[in-house]
Amino acid sequence: MRISALLVALITLYQGLILVRAIISWFTSPDSDHPTIELLKRLTDPVLDPVRKALPDTAGIDLSPLVVLIGLELVKRLLT
C-alpha cells in the first residue's frame, strides 16, 4: 500500500469522525459527558477549534465541521 493511499484512508476515517460528531451535536447537549462523545471531542477538537476561532460568528451555527471537511477533501484530492 502506498503512503498516499494510507493517508487518504486516514483522512477519510477522520472525516467520518467529524461527520458523526456534527450529527450527534444536533441531538445531544454540548455539555454531554457520555464517553463516546468525549472521545469524539478529544479526537476532533484539535482541528475544529482553530477553525471555529477563525470563522465569524454565525448566530449559533457552527460551520467549522463543514470548513474542515472541505479542506480535508482538498488534501485528499491532492494526494491522489
CYANA upper distance limits for C-alpha pairs under 8 A (distance plus 0.5 A):
  1 MET  CA      5 ALA  CA      7.03
  1 MET  CA      6 LEU  CA      7.40
  2 ARG  CA      6 LEU  CA      6.94
  3 ILE  CA      7 LEU  CA      6.68
  4 SER  CA      8 VAL  CA      6.61
  4 SER  CA     79 LEU  CA      6.32
  4 SER  CA     80 THR  CA      7.58
  5 ALA  CA      9 ALA  CA      6.71
  5 ALA  CA     79 LEU  CA      8.42
  5 ALA  CA     80 THR  CA      8.18
  6 LEU  CA     10 LEU  CA      6.74
  7 LEU  CA     11 ILE  CA      6.56
  7 LEU  CA     76 LYS  CA      8.48
  8 VAL  CA     12 THR  CA      6.58
  8 VAL  CA     76 LYS  CA      6.07
  8 VAL  CA     79 LEU  CA      7.63
  8 VAL  CA     80 THR  CA      8.45
  9 ALA  CA     13 LEU  CA      6.74
 10 LEU  CA     14 TYR  CA      6.69
 11 ILE  CA     15 GLN  CA      6.56
 11 ILE  CA     72 LEU  CA      7.24
 11 ILE  CA     76 LYS  CA      7.66
 12 THR  CA     16 GLY  CA      6.79
 13 LEU  CA     17 LEU  CA      6.95
 14 TYR  CA     18 ILE  CA      6.82
 15 GLN  CA     19 LEU  CA      6.63
 15 GLN  CA     69 LEU  CA      6.61
 15 GLN  CA     72 LEU  CA      7.85
 16 GLY  CA     20 VAL  CA      6.58
 17 LEU  CA     21 ARG  CA      6.61
 17 LEU  CA     40 LEU  CA      7.36
 17 LEU  CA     44 THR  CA      7.84
 18 ILE  CA     22 ALA  CA      6.65
 18 ILE  CA     40 LEU  CA      8.43
 18 ILE  CA     44 THR  CA      6.87
 18 ILE  CA     65 PRO  CA      6.90
 18 ILE  CA     69 LEU  CA      8.13
 19 LEU  CA     23 ILE  CA      6.73
 19 LEU  CA     65 PRO  CA      7.86
 20 VAL  CA     24 ILE  CA      6.52
 21 ARG  CA     25 SER  CA      6.59
 21 ARG  CA     37 ILE  CA      8.04
 21 ARG  CA     40 LEU  CA      6.85
 21 ARG  CA     41 LYS  CA      8.09
 22 ALA  CA     26 TRP  CA      7.42
 22 ALA  CA     65 PRO  CA      7.35
 23 ILE  CA     27 PHE  CA      7.81
 24 ILE  CA     28 THR  CA      6.67
 25 SER  CA     29 SER  CA      7.47
 25 SER  CA     30 PRO  CA      7.23
 28 THR  CA     32 SER  CA      7.29
 32 SER  CA     37 ILE  CA      7.68
 32 SER  CA     38 GLU  CA      8.36
 33 ASP  CA     37 ILE  CA      7.40
 33 ASP  CA     38 GLU  CA      6.72
 34 HIS  CA     38 GLU  CA      6.65
 35 PRO  CA     39 LEU  CA      6.65
 36 THR  CA     40 LEU  CA      6.77
 37 ILE  CA     41 LYS  CA      6.65
 38 GLU  CA     42 ARG  CA      6.70
 39 LEU  CA     43 LEU  CA      6.68
 40 LEU  CA     44 THR  CA      6.52
 41 LYS  CA     45 ASP  CA      5.89
 42 ARG  CA     46 PRO  CA      7.83
 44 THR  CA     48 LEU  CA      6.63
 45 ASP  CA     49 ASP  CA      5.87
 46 PRO  CA     50 PRO  CA      7.85
 47 VAL  CA     51 VAL  CA      7.57
 47 VAL  CA     68 VAL  CA      8.10
 48 LEU  CA     52 ARG  CA      6.59
 48 LEU  CA     64 SER  CA      6.40
 48 LEU  CA     65 PRO  CA      7.08
 48 LEU  CA     68 VAL  CA      7.49
 49 ASP  CA     53 LYS  CA      6.78
 49 ASP  CA     64 SER  CA      8.42
 50 PRO  CA     54 ALA  CA      6.78
 51 VAL  CA     55 LEU  CA      6.71
 51 VAL  CA     64 SER  CA      6.13
 51 VAL  CA     67 VAL  CA      8.14
 51 VAL  CA     68 VAL  CA      8.01
 52 ARG  CA     62 ASP  CA      7.85
 52 ARG  CA     63 LEU  CA      8.06
 52 ARG  CA     64 SER  CA      5.85
 55 LEU  CA     63 LEU  CA      8.43
 55 LEU  CA     64 SER  CA      8.01
 58 THR  CA     62 ASP  CA      7.70
 58 THR  CA     63 LEU  CA      8.47
 63 LEU  CA     67 VAL  CA      6.89
 64 SER  CA     68 VAL  CA      6.55
 65 PRO  CA     69 LEU  CA      6.45
 66 LEU  CA     70 ILE  CA      6.69
 67 VAL  CA     71 GLY  CA      6.68
 68 VAL  CA     72 LEU  CA      6.54
 69 LEU  CA     73 GLU  CA      6.60
 70 ILE  CA     74 LEU  CA      6.79
 71 GLY  CA     75 VAL  CA      6.87
 72 LEU  CA     76 LYS  CA      6.69
 73 GLU  CA     77 ARG  CA      6.75
 74 LEU  CA     78 LEU  CA      6.81
 75 VAL  CA     79 LEU  CA      6.85
 76 LYS  CA     80 THR  CA      6.94
